[in-house]
């Protein structure tokens, strides 16, 4: 007897999901939080300074709160890691207990910059997302949101973020949930991009996009054809 494979476009209902942002006062975390809040999601900004998180959350539309990183992790259903690469391992490791059982979305890009522009940094584990997975054995780690411009996310004159978001991971339920969350934001579309072991080249491609943006004075994103 043959079974019909699940339709990749049949995604779960995420209307009641609380989304937290570790490093939520930085531009990427705050920008993503803003877009989710505009889409009606329950949003929590996390920071090492809970008062700073509260002040940033107060400036967001909709239902947004600010907490310490640990409290944000505990109170959220899905947690986005949006911290600088140089503090990534330390921050993630410190939240291992608080993130147990959670879907953790790593959007960190390990990049360096010199006079020639942005370039990908080598990561012993293969990628920031794989590093997070190794540090969070009790969490379901997903890689996503690497190619979304923080400038566009924070621009109040931009109503729709026209880009696809590659979602990578080893847990089908987790990647489906993150794809469904992406789809809440007007203009965005979550596309499954493979296993977590393939996250390295997705993170590294951000350096190419930065080069495009510098050359063309743009905020380039990614669109996947025929899907």
VENFEN-V681070 format. One record per pair of residues at least 12 apart in sequence whose C-alpha atoms are under 7 Angstrom apart, sorted by the first residue. I is the first residue (numbers start at 0). J is the second residue. Records with the same first field share a line. If there is no record, write none. Layout:
I = J / J
//
This chain:
10 = 175 / 176 / 179
11 = 175 / 176 / 179
13 = 176 / 179 / 180
14 = 40
16 = 40 / 41 / 76
17 = 40 / 41 / 42 / 75 / 76 / 77
18 = 41 / 42 / 43 / 75 / 76 / 77 / 78
19 = 42 / 43 / 44 / 45 / 71 / 72 / 75 / 77 / 78 / 79
20 = 43 / 44 / 45 / 78 / 79 / 80 / 81
21 = 44 / 45 / 46 / 68 / 79 / 80 / 81 / 82
22 = 45 / 46 / 80 / 81 / 82
23 = 44 / 45 / 46 / 81
24 = 44 / 46 / 52 / 55
26 = 149
27 = 81 / 149
28 = 81
30 = 149 / 152 / 153
31 = 152
33 = 59 / 60
34 = 152 / 184
35 = 184
36 = 60 / 61 / 62 / 63
37 = 60 / 61
38 = 183 / 184
39 = 61
41 = 62 / 63
42 = 62 / 63 / 64
43 = 63 / 64 / 65 / 71
44 = 56 / 64 / 65 / 66 / 71
45 = 65 / 66 / 67 / 68 / 71
46 = 66 / 67 / 68
47 = 67 / 68
48 = 67
49 = 65 / 66 / 67
52 = 65 / 66
53 = 65 / 66
69 = 94 / 97
72 = 97 / 98
73 = 97 / 98
76 = 101 / 102
77 = 101 / 102 / 103
78 = 102 / 103 / 104
79 = 103 / 104 / 105
80 = 104 / 105 / 106 / 107
81 = 105 / 106 / 107
82 = 107
84 = 107 / 108 / 109
91 = 131 / 134
92 = 134
95 = 135
98 = 138
99 = 137 / 138
100 = 137 / 138
101 = 138 / 139
102 = 138 / 139 / 140 / 173
103 = 138 / 139 / 140 / 141
104 = 140 / 141 / 142 / 143
105 = 128 / 141 / 142 / 143
106 = 142 / 143 / 144 / 145
107 = 127 / 145
108 = 127 / 145 / 202 / 203
109 = 127
116 = 210
117 = 206 / 209
118 = 206
119 = 203 / 206
125 = 199
126 = 198 / 199
128 = 140 / 141 / 142 / 198
129 = 195 / 196
139 = 170 / 173
140 = 168
141 = 166 / 167 / 168 / 174
142 = 166 / 167 / 168 / 195 / 198
143 = 164 / 165 / 166 / 167
144 = 164
145 = 202 / 205
146 = 205 / 220
147 = 220
148 = 218
159 = 185 / 186
160 = 185 / 186 / 187
161 = 186 / 187
162 = 186 / 187 / 188 / 220 / 221 / 222
163 = 187 / 188 / 189 / 190 / 221 / 222 / 223
164 = 187 / 188 / 189 / 190
165 = 189 / 190 / 191 / 192
166 = 178 / 189 / 190 / 191 / 192
167 = 191 / 192 / 193 / 194 / 195 / 198
168 = 193 / 194 / 195
169 = 194 / 195
178 = 190
//
